[in-house]
Amino acid sequence: MKKLTLALALLGALTIAACNTVSGAGDDLQSASNAVENEMD
């Protein structure tokens, strides 16, 4: 559970730092959701 929380925190920080456009934000959110989904499997 701690790994999942850490992964979410890191992905959130990267998403905020990396998305410069609305399109980029959508791509980042999709990437983050894929990473979380993979972590849960």
DATA-V367702 format. One record per run of one state. SS is the DSSP state (2 for helix, 1 for strand, 0 for the rest). FROM is the first residue (numbers start at 0). LEN is the number of residues. If there is no record, write none. Layout:
# DATA-V367702
ss=SS from=FROM len=LEN
ss=SS from=FROM len=LEN
This chain:
# DATA-V367702
ss=0 from=0 len=1
ss=2 from=1 len=17
ss=0 from=18 len=3
ss=2 from=21 len=19
ss=0 from=40 len=1
